Each structure stands twice: as structure tokens, then as C-alpha cells.
């Protein structure tokens, strides 16, 4: 395998980003003044330095968000006024794409070209949310009798805790924050301790855009010290979390004790079902893209393919051949498609999954080993065949560049295998027979089913999962509504009869 190295001069003048938390409109260190370095997974150097927050910082941030919400500093603005500021945020992101993409590349290990595309894509999410700020509305009912008018209004839910993961730091935050702000909510944000950079840069952009003091607060630190209090604090009205199903279950249980509203975007074990009449080249490309995009560190990763037995051997050979050509290496290299793994713990988890699969009778057709380099954490793109539906590698997230290959005899068996996991985030069906595609799309238990494509996305289309892949939806025209509560107002006109008088006498 050819490992691509970037020009070493690119980092020659790089200075680590020294971020500050955002609390009550002020950039600050943690109460303890403790700070931590982030060592980049691709280069082994310090790429950022951040406050190490604690419960004290969370309390200050939540108090700030609560105060801002209760005063109506943001929620009392018109939809147009909120939209105007969201559009300024979008412009601010657009002006800092290169800077934000660089820190995201260095902190995550993902290719710089990919990071650049993700940051640029966030601009559209903020602009779309701005449009929803102006169109959020309730309902009226004038069919309740001459004396009654019913009005149903939507009010912001209040203070929202947002906890985001390390794999798409700014993108996933942009699936949440602008929509909550469009609804009139205030927020506290905790990015992953591995990827604080772009979230803190966004804090700078928010303040420059004119967001009122305390509307958005950002606290950096570990999950137990920062994330935990953000879930349990009595002044938090809603929790929006993206991450593992294990942590999502814990958050849902904690939220349930106080009956907080929750939105959870969790794990996936997403199948691509390949029928013999598929568009061959497109399907092969989509399989390779689907599993190796973001080094497989993606809840939507196409980490298993279900291939009809009639074409299985030939199709898998084509996938292996194309996978051999995937450029792996330093994420700063312009041609690299697969960069570093986020940290050694994650790499160990991936290697253990491959080892267990081998022990259960699966065969590694490609890769399966870490790449020996003078610096950085890398794994070869991997393909595992002879996988049975009951194997862990067919049912559980690996969260790495590892493809599991299963086979099926007919459509019904393919749908059954696709549904035979605890997850239901996404899937794809590849066939020129539209009847097969539509039937599979209806019967597969997943929040998104792509037909003859994979991993396309649009701000207008809702995203979320069935079963243990989560609760609620992000994006789409109803995304703002998730951050609201409905209130019924009944208006009575004219005289009202005393209830104890029959016929008004």
C-alpha cells in the first residue's frame, strides 16, 4: 500500500490554536485555570490548547443561558431579527473556511480537502435555519363555534444542552445550534475533548455576528466533568446529543428522571444491498466511498454490504480492487482520502473487532493491520468476507475503515438481514428494478434509505434513526419545531353561561 506524505513545510509555521470558552458573552478560561493540549492523531504534535472545564464552569454557563432566555433577550426578537444574525454567522463561517478546516483536519486526522468541504457545507445549514426562523408558525381554528377561536402557538423550549462528537465537530453542531437559535432557544455546548477547535472558533463568529450575551455558551472538558452536569442540571430544558448508543441510553435515562426533552442521534450499522442488475461501477464506487469516507468514523458509514450470491464473488473482487487504489496518508496531502484514526483507543477497538471476526471464521481479504509510520495513527482500509449475520462485525459498529461482506439469496432475505440489528439509521438499495427498490425502502427499518446512491444529504431532508439509532430528527423543515413546545390558547367572545344554571335560567 502506498502511504502518501504531505509537504513538511505546510506545518512549519503552524501555531497551536489557543481557544477560550464562551460564557455570558465573555471569552474565558476555566474557573480552575487548568488547560490541556490536543495532540493531533496524524502528526503527533500539539495542534490546540484548551480550558479543562468542570462543574463550576457548567453552572456559570447554564445560569447565563437561563438568564438570557428568561429575560427574552433572544426569544422576544422577531423571526426576521433572529434570521439576520444567523445569516451573519453563515457569512462569518464562510470567511474562515480555511482556518476552521485546518484545525479540524489536525484535530480529527481527516483529509484537509474533506474538512474544507464540511466547513463550507455548514454555511448552507445556517442559511437554511435562518429561513425557518421566519417561517415558524402555529395554527388557528375558527371551526369551534361562533364564541370560540382556538390558537396553537409554538414557543421555544428554553435552555438546550448540546453535546457533540469528534468525528464531524462543526457539521454536527451546525445540524443543531442554528435550528435551536431559530426557534428562540438559548444553549450550552460541549464539544468532544478531542475536537474543541472549530466549536470555539464558531463562538468567536457568534459574538461578532451580534448574538446577545449569554444566548450561546461553550464549555470545554471531559464528559464526566462537563457533559454529566449539562444533562442533569435542573435549569436545562432539553438535551441534544450525538454520539454512541451506549452514552445515548445513559442520557435518555438521566433525562427521563426529570422529564427533559431529548434528541438523540446515535449509532448505525448501515447496509448497502446490491442486486445483480445494479449499476455496477456506481455501486462499487459507492461501497468504497461509503465505508472509507472519514476513515469509517461515521454513524452513517456503509460498514456492511449485502450482495446477491449470483454476483458476490465478482462484485467483491471489484470492491477489493478499487479499495486498493484508495489514497491513504497524511491528511494534509491533497490526494489523500483516508487519514488518521482519532486516537489509539479507537484503533485498538477496531483491531479487536477484526481479530474477533477472524476467530469466528471471517476472512480478511484486504488490510486489517495498522500502518507503520514515523508518526501518526493509521489503519489499512480493510475488507472482511465470509461474514455471517450473527457475527459481531455484522451487527455492531466498528467505527473504522472496515467493510463487512454478507450475501443473500433473494429480496426478502436481504431485507431480513438488513433489519437484523439493534440499529436503524440508514441503508441503500442498488437495483434498476424500481419495484424492488421501493419495496426494500419501505420495509427496511431505517431513517434514511438511499436508492442507487449513498451518503447524499440536503438541509431540506430530515436525518435521524429508528430503534437504537436515536430519537427525533435533525434538518428538514420541521427541525426548528423540535426545539419548541406547543401551547393552546382558547379565546372566548360574548357572554358565558354559569355552569350550574340549566338552559341559562
C-alpha positions as CSV (number, residue, x, y, z in Angstrom):
1,X,0.0,0.0,0.0
2,X,1.3,3.4,-1.0
3,X,1.2,5.8,2.0
4,X,1.2,9.4,0.9
5,X,3.2,12.0,2.8
6,X,2.5,15.7,2.7
7,X,4.9,18.5,2.2
8,X,6.5,19.0,5.7
9,X,6.7,22.8,5.2
10,X,3.0,23.0,5.5
11,X,3.2,22.8,9.3
12,X,6.5,24.6,9.6
13,X,4.8,27.9,10.7
14,X,1.7,26.4,12.3
15,X,0.9,27.7,15.8
16,X,-1.4,25.7,18.0
17,X,-4.9,27.3,18.4
18,X,-5.3,28.6,22.0
19,X,-9.0,28.5,22.5
20,X,-11.2,30.1,25.2
21,X,-14.6,29.1,26.5
22,X,-17.6,31.4,25.9
23,X,-19.7,32.1,29.0
24,X,-22.2,35.0,29.3
25,X,-20.7,36.7,26.2
26,X,-17.2,36.7,27.5
27,X,-14.2,34.5,26.4
28,X,-12.6,33.0,29.4
29,X,-10.5,30.2,30.9
30,X,-12.0,27.6,33.2
31,X,-12.5,28.5,36.9
32,X,-9.6,26.2,37.8
33,X,-7.3,27.8,35.1
34,X,-6.4,24.3,34.0
35,X,-5.7,23.7,30.3
36,X,-5.0,20.7,28.2
37,X,-3.1,20.2,24.9
38,X,-4.6,18.3,21.9
39,X,-2.1,16.1,20.2
40,X,-3.1,15.6,16.6
41,X,-3.5,11.9,15.6
42,X,-1.8,12.3,12.2
43,X,1.3,14.3,13.2
44,X,1.9,13.7,16.9
45,X,2.2,17.4,17.6
46,X,0.3,19.9,19.7
47,X,-2.4,21.4,17.5
48,X,-4.5,23.1,20.1
49,X,-4.7,24.1,23.8
50,X,-8.0,24.4,25.6
51,X,-9.5,25.1,29.0
52,X,-10.2,22.0,31.1
53,X,-13.7,22.8,32.4
54,X,-15.6,21.4,35.4
55,X,-19.0,21.5,37.1
56,X,-18.3,25.1,38.2
57,X,-17.9,26.3,34.6
58,X,-21.1,24.4,33.6
59,X,-23.1,26.1,36.4
60,X,-21.9,29.5,35.2
61,X,-22.8,28.7,31.6
62,X,-26.2,27.3,32.4
63,X,-27.0,30.3,34.7
64,X,-26.1,32.6,31.8
65,X,-28.2,30.7,29.3
66,X,-31.1,30.6,31.7
67,X,-30.9,34.3,32.5
68,X,-30.7,35.2,28.8
69,X,-33.7,33.0,28.0
70,X,-35.9,34.2,30.9
71,X,-35.2,37.8,30.0
72,X,-36.2,37.2,26.4
73,X,-33.0,38.7,25.0
74,X,-33.3,36.4,22.1
75,X,-36.7,34.7,22.2
76,X,-38.5,38.0,22.1
77,X,-36.9,39.0,18.8
78,X,-38.8,38.6,15.6
79,X,-38.1,35.8,13.3
80,X,-36.5,38.3,10.9
81,X,-34.2,39.7,13.6
82,X,-33.0,36.2,14.5
83,X,-32.6,35.2,10.9
84,X,-30.5,38.3,10.2
85,X,-28.0,37.2,12.9
86,X,-28.0,33.6,11.7
87,X,-27.1,34.8,8.2
88,X,-24.3,36.9,9.6
89,X,-23.0,33.7,11.3
90,X,-23.1,31.9,8.0
91,X,-21.1,34.7,6.4
92,X,-18.6,34.5,9.3
93,X,-18.1,30.8,8.7
94,X,-17.6,31.3,5.0
95,X,-14.9,33.9,5.7
96,X,-13.0,31.5,7.9
97,X,-13.3,28.2,6.0
98,X,-9.6,27.7,5.6
99,X,-8.7,28.4,9.2
100,X,-11.5,26.2,10.5
101,X,-10.8,23.4,8.1
102,X,-7.1,23.3,9.1
103,X,-7.8,22.9,12.8
104,X,-10.5,20.3,12.1
105,X,-8.1,18.4,9.9
106,X,-5.3,18.5,12.5
107,X,-7.6,17.5,15.4
108,X,-9.5,14.7,13.7
109,X,-6.9,13.4,11.3
110,X,-9.4,13.7,8.4
111,X,-8.2,14.9,5.0
112,X,-8.0,18.7,4.7
113,X,-9.9,18.6,1.5
114,X,-12.8,16.8,3.2
115,X,-12.7,19.2,6.2
116,X,-12.8,22.1,3.8
117,X,-15.9,20.7,2.2
118,X,-17.6,20.1,5.6
119,X,-17.0,23.6,6.9
120,X,-18.2,25.1,3.6
121,X,-21.3,23.0,3.8
122,X,-22.1,24.3,7.2
123,X,-22.7,27.7,5.7
124,X,-25.8,26.3,3.9
125,X,-27.1,24.8,7.1
126,X,-27.0,28.1,8.9
127,X,-28.7,29.9,6.0
128,X,-31.4,27.2,5.8
129,X,-32.1,27.6,9.5
130,X,-32.3,31.3,9.0
131,X,-35.1,30.8,6.5
132,X,-37.0,28.6,9.1
133,X,-36.7,31.3,11.7
134,X,-39.0,33.4,9.5
135,X,-41.5,30.7,8.7
136,X,-42.0,29.0,12.1
137,X,-45.7,29.3,12.9
138,X,-48.6,27.8,14.8
139,X,-52.2,27.1,13.8
140,X,-55.7,28.6,14.3
141,X,-59.1,27.0,14.5
142,X,-62.2,29.0,13.7
143,X,-64.4,25.9,13.4
144,X,-65.1,25.6,17.2
145,X,-68.2,27.6,17.3
146,X,-69.1,31.3,16.9
147,X,-67.9,32.1,20.5
148,X,-64.5,30.3,20.3
149,X,-61.3,30.8,18.5
150,X,-58.5,28.3,19.1
151,X,-54.9,29.3,18.6
152,X,-51.9,26.9,18.8
153,X,-48.6,28.7,19.1
154,X,-45.1,27.4,19.2
155,X,-42.7,28.7,21.9
156,X,-39.0,27.9,22.3
157,X,-38.4,25.0,24.7
158,X,-35.9,27.0,26.7
159,X,-32.3,26.2,27.6
160,X,-30.8,23.4,25.5
161,X,-27.6,21.4,26.3
162,X,-25.8,20.3,23.2
163,X,-23.1,17.6,23.3
164,X,-21.3,16.9,20.1
165,X,-18.8,14.2,19.0
166,X,-15.4,14.2,17.5
167,X,-16.0,12.8,14.0
168,X,-17.8,15.8,12.5
169,X,-17.4,18.6,15.1
170,X,-18.6,21.7,13.2
171,X,-21.0,19.9,10.9
172,X,-23.0,18.1,13.6
173,X,-23.1,21.3,15.8
174,X,-24.5,23.1,12.7
175,X,-27.2,20.5,12.5
176,X,-28.3,21.5,16.0
177,X,-27.4,25.0,17.0
178,X,-28.8,27.2,14.2
179,X,-32.2,25.4,14.4
180,X,-32.4,25.9,18.2
181,X,-31.5,29.6,17.8
182,X,-34.1,30.0,15.0
183,X,-36.7,28.7,17.5
184,X,-35.6,31.3,20.1
185,X,-33.7,28.9,22.5
186,X,-30.5,29.5,24.4
187,X,-27.8,26.9,24.5
188,X,-24.8,25.4,26.3
189,X,-22.4,23.4,24.1
190,X,-19.8,20.8,25.0
191,X,-17.6,19.7,22.1
192,X,-15.6,16.5,22.3
193,X,-12.4,17.0,24.3
194,X,-10.6,15.8,21.1
195,X,-12.0,18.4,18.8
196,X,-12.7,21.7,20.6
197,X,-11.2,24.0,17.9
198,X,-13.9,24.7,15.4
199,X,-16.6,25.0,18.1
200,X,-14.7,27.7,19.9
201,X,-14.0,29.4,16.6
202,X,-17.7,29.4,16.0
203,X,-18.1,31.1,19.4
204,X,-16.0,33.9,18.1
205,X,-18.1,34.2,15.0
206,X,-21.4,34.2,17.0
207,X,-20.2,37.1,19.1
208,X,-19.0,39.0,16.1
209,X,-22.4,38.5,14.5
210,X,-24.1,40.3,17.4
211,X,-25.6,37.4,19.3
212,X,-26.9,38.8,22.6
213,X,-24.9,38.0,25.8
214,X,-25.5,34.5,27.2
215,X,-27.5,33.1,24.3
216,X,-24.8,30.6,23.4
217,X,-22.2,29.3,25.9
218,X,-19.4,26.9,25.2
219,X,-17.7,24.8,27.9
220,X,-14.8,22.5,27.1
221,X,-13.7,19.5,29.1
222,X,-14.3,15.8,29.8
223,X,-17.7,14.1,29.6
224,X,-17.9,13.2,33.3
225,X,-17.0,16.7,34.5
226,X,-18.8,18.8,31.9
227,X,-21.2,16.6,29.9
228,X,-22.7,15.0,33.0
229,X,-23.8,18.2,34.7
230,X,-25.2,19.5,31.4
231,X,-27.6,16.6,31.4
232,X,-28.7,16.6,35.0
233,X,-28.9,20.3,35.7
234,X,-32.4,21.4,36.8
235,X,-32.3,24.6,34.6
236,X,-31.7,22.7,31.4
237,X,-35.0,22.1,29.5
238,X,-33.7,19.9,26.6
239,X,-30.7,17.8,25.7
240,X,-29.5,17.3,22.1
241,X,-26.8,14.6,21.9
242,X,-24.9,13.0,19.1
243,X,-22.6,10.1,19.9
244,X,-22.6,6.4,20.8
245,X,-25.7,4.4,21.6
246,X,-24.3,3.4,25.0
247,X,-23.9,7.1,26.1
248,X,-27.3,7.9,24.5
249,X,-29.0,5.3,26.6
250,X,-27.5,6.8,29.7
251,X,-28.5,10.4,28.7
252,X,-32.1,9.3,28.0
253,X,-32.3,7.6,31.4
254,X,-31.0,10.7,33.2
255,X,-33.3,13.0,31.2
256,X,-36.2,10.8,32.0
257,X,-35.8,11.3,35.7
258,X,-36.6,15.0,35.2
259,X,-38.7,14.5,32.1
260,X,-36.5,16.6,30.0
261,X,-37.0,16.7,26.2
262,X,-34.2,14.8,24.4
263,X,-33.0,14.5,20.8
264,X,-30.5,11.6,20.2
265,X,-28.5,10.8,17.1
266,X,-26.7,7.6,17.8
267,X,-25.0,4.7,16.1
268,X,-25.6,2.7,13.0
269,X,-24.7,-0.5,11.2
270,X,-25.8,0.6,7.7
271,X,-26.3,-1.9,4.9
272,X,-25.9,-1.4,1.2
273,X,-27.9,-4.1,-0.6
274,X,-26.5,-5.0,-4.0
275,X,-28.8,-6.7,-6.6
276,X,-27.4,-8.3,-9.8
277,X,-28.9,-5.6,-12.0
278,X,-27.2,-2.7,-10.2
279,X,-25.3,0.0,-12.0
280,X,-22.0,-1.9,-11.4
281,X,-19.4,0.9,-11.5
282,X,-21.6,3.2,-9.5
283,X,-22.3,0.6,-6.8
284,X,-18.7,-0.4,-6.5
285,X,-17.7,3.2,-6.1
286,X,-20.4,3.9,-3.5
287,X,-19.4,0.9,-1.4
288,X,-15.8,2.0,-1.3
289,X,-16.8,5.6,-0.6
290,X,-19.4,4.6,1.9
291,X,-17.0,2.7,4.2
292,X,-13.8,4.7,3.8
293,X,-15.3,8.2,3.9
294,X,-14.0,9.8,7.1
295,X,-11.9,6.6,7.7
296,X,-15.2,4.9,8.6
297,X,-15.6,7.0,11.7
298,X,-19.1,7.9,10.8
299,X,-22.5,6.9,12.2
300,X,-23.8,6.7,8.6
301,X,-20.8,4.6,7.4
302,X,-21.8,1.9,4.9
303,X,-19.9,-0.6,7.0
304,X,-21.7,-3.7,5.7
305,X,-22.7,-4.8,2.2
306,X,-25.3,-7.4,1.4
307,X,-24.5,-8.9,-2.1
308,X,-26.7,-11.2,-4.0
309,X,-25.0,-14.6,-4.2
310,X,-25.2,-14.6,-8.0
311,X,-22.7,-11.8,-8.3
312,X,-21.0,-11.9,-4.9
313,X,-17.6,-13.2,-5.9
314,X,-17.2,-10.9,-8.9
315,X,-18.6,-7.9,-7.1
316,X,-16.4,-8.3,-4.1
317,X,-13.3,-8.7,-6.2
318,X,-14.2,-5.4,-7.9
319,X,-14.6,-3.7,-4.5
320,X,-11.2,-5.1,-3.3
321,X,-9.5,-3.8,-6.4
322,X,-11.0,-0.3,-6.1
323,X,-10.2,-0.2,-2.3
324,X,-6.6,-1.0,-3.1
325,X,-6.5,2.3,-5.0
326,X,-7.8,4.5,-2.2
327,X,-5.1,7.1,-1.3
328,X,-4.2,6.8,2.4
329,X,-1.8,9.0,4.3
330,X,-1.1,12.4,5.8
331,X,-4.4,14.3,5.8
332,X,-2.6,17.4,4.6
333,X,-1.8,15.7,1.3
334,X,-4.3,17.0,-1.4
335,X,-4.9,13.5,-2.8
336,X,-5.5,11.6,0.5
337,X,-9.0,10.2,1.0
338,X,-8.3,8.2,4.2
339,X,-6.4,9.9,7.0
340,X,-5.6,9.1,10.6
341,X,-7.7,7.3,13.3
342,X,-8.8,9.7,16.0
343,X,-6.7,8.0,18.9
344,X,-5.1,4.8,20.0
345,X,-8.0,3.6,22.0
346,X,-10.2,3.7,18.9
347,X,-7.6,1.9,16.8
348,X,-7.4,-0.8,19.5
349,X,-11.2,-1.2,19.4
350,X,-11.1,-1.5,15.6
351,X,-8.3,-4.1,15.7
352,X,-10.1,-6.1,18.3
353,X,-13.3,-6.2,16.1
354,X,-11.2,-7.6,13.2
355,X,-9.5,-10.1,15.5
356,X,-12.8,-11.4,16.8
357,X,-14.2,-11.7,13.3
358,X,-11.3,-13.8,12.3
359,X,-11.7,-16.1,15.3
360,X,-15.4,-16.5,14.3
361,X,-14.5,-17.7,10.8
362,X,-14.5,-14.5,8.8
363,X,-11.7,-13.9,6.3
364,X,-9.7,-10.6,5.9
365,X,-9.4,-10.0,2.1
366,X,-7.7,-6.7,2.4
367,X,-5.8,-4.7,5.1
368,X,-6.6,-5.4,8.7
369,X,-3.3,-4.0,10.1
370,X,-2.2,-0.7,11.4
371,X,0.2,1.2,9.2
372,X,3.8,1.6,10.4
373,X,4.8,5.2,10.1
374,X,7.2,7.5,11.8
375,X,4.3,9.5,13.3
376,X,0.5,9.2,13.4
377,X,-2.2,6.6,14.0
378,X,-3.3,4.9,10.8
379,X,-5.1,1.7,9.7
380,X,-5.2,0.0,6.4
381,X,-8.5,0.1,4.6
382,X,-10.0,-3.3,5.4
383,X,-12.4,-5.7,3.8
384,X,-13.8,-8.8,5.8
385,X,-15.6,-11.5,3.9
386,X,-17.4,-14.8,4.9
387,X,-19.3,-12.7,7.5
388,X,-22.4,-14.3,9.0
389,X,-25.4,-12.2,10.2
390,X,-24.9,-13.3,13.8
391,X,-21.3,-12.2,14.0
392,X,-20.5,-9.1,16.0
393,X,-18.8,-7.4,13.0
394,X,-22.1,-7.7,11.1
395,X,-24.2,-6.2,13.9
396,X,-22.1,-3.8,15.9
397,X,-20.4,-0.5,15.0
398,X,-16.7,-0.8,14.3
399,X,-16.2,3.0,13.6
400,X,-13.3,2.5,11.4
401,X,-12.3,1.7,7.8
402,X,-13.6,-1.8,7.9
403,X,-16.1,-3.3,5.4
404,X,-18.1,-6.5,6.3
405,X,-19.4,-8.6,3.3
406,X,-22.5,-10.7,3.6
407,X,-24.5,-12.5,0.9
408,X,-28.2,-13.2,0.3
409,X,-30.4,-15.4,-1.9
410,X,-33.4,-13.2,-2.5
411,X,-35.0,-9.8,-1.7
412,X,-36.8,-11.0,1.4
413,X,-33.7,-12.4,2.9
414,X,-31.8,-9.2,2.1
415,X,-34.4,-7.1,3.9
416,X,-34.4,-9.5,6.8
417,X,-30.6,-9.4,7.2
418,X,-30.7,-5.6,6.8
419,X,-33.1,-5.3,9.7
420,X,-31.4,-7.8,12.0
421,X,-29.5,-5.3,14.1
422,X,-30.4,-3.0,17.0
423,X,-29.7,0.0,14.7
424,X,-31.8,1.7,12.1
425,X,-30.0,4.8,10.9
426,X,-29.6,4.4,7.1
427,X,-29.3,2.0,4.2
428,X,-29.0,1.8,0.5
429,X,-30.5,-0.3,-2.3
430,X,-28.9,-0.9,-5.6
431,X,-31.1,-2.1,-8.5
432,X,-32.5,-0.9,-11.8
433,X,-35.9,-2.5,-10.8
434,X,-37.8,0.3,-9.2
435,X,-40.3,-2.1,-7.6
436,X,-37.6,-3.9,-5.7
437,X,-36.1,-0.6,-4.6
438,X,-39.4,0.8,-3.4
439,X,-40.4,-2.3,-1.5
440,X,-37.0,-2.5,0.2
441,X,-37.1,1.2,1.0
442,X,-40.5,0.8,2.7
443,X,-39.6,-2.4,4.6
444,X,-36.0,-1.5,5.8
445,X,-36.2,-0.1,9.3
446,X,-34.0,3.0,8.9
447,X,-34.5,6.7,9.0
448,X,-32.9,7.2,5.6
449,X,-32.8,4.8,2.6
450,X,-30.8,5.8,-0.5
451,X,-31.8,4.3,-3.8
452,X,-28.9,3.9,-6.3
453,X,-26.7,6.4,-4.4
454,X,-25.2,6.7,-0.9
455,X,-24.4,9.4,1.7
456,X,-26.0,12.2,-0.2
457,X,-27.5,14.8,2.1
458,X,-29.5,18.1,1.9
459,X,-30.5,20.6,4.5
460,X,-34.2,20.1,3.5
461,X,-34.3,16.4,4.3
462,X,-34.7,15.2,7.9
463,X,-31.9,13.0,9.4
464,X,-32.2,10.5,12.2
465,X,-32.8,6.9,13.0
466,X,-35.1,4.1,14.1
467,X,-34.6,1.7,17.0
468,X,-31.3,2.3,18.9
469,X,-30.1,4.8,16.3
470,X,-31.8,7.6,18.1
471,X,-34.8,9.7,18.9
472,X,-36.0,12.7,16.9
473,X,-34.8,14.2,13.6
474,X,-32.4,16.9,12.6
475,X,-32.5,19.0,9.5
476,X,-35.6,19.4,7.3
477,X,-38.4,22.0,7.6
478,X,-39.6,20.6,11.0
479,X,-36.1,20.8,12.6
480,X,-36.9,24.1,14.3
481,X,-40.1,22.7,15.7
482,X,-38.1,20.1,17.7
483,X,-36.8,23.0,19.8
484,X,-40.3,24.3,20.6
485,X,-43.3,23.5,22.8
486,X,-46.9,23.8,21.6
487,X,-49.3,26.0,23.6
488,X,-53.0,26.1,23.1
489,X,-54.9,29.4,23.7
490,X,-58.7,29.4,23.6
491,X,-60.3,32.8,23.1
492,X,-64.0,33.2,24.1
493,X,-66.2,36.0,23.0
494,X,-69.6,37.1,24.3
495,X,-71.3,36.1,27.5
496,X,-70.6,32.8,29.2
497,X,-73.4,30.8,30.8
498,X,-72.9,29.9,34.5
499,X,-72.4,26.1,34.6
500,X,-75.0,25.4,37.4
501,X,-77.8,27.1,35.6
502,X,-79.8,24.9,33.2
503,X,-80.7,26.5,29.9
504,X,-79.4,29.8,31.2
505,X,-82.1,30.0,34.0
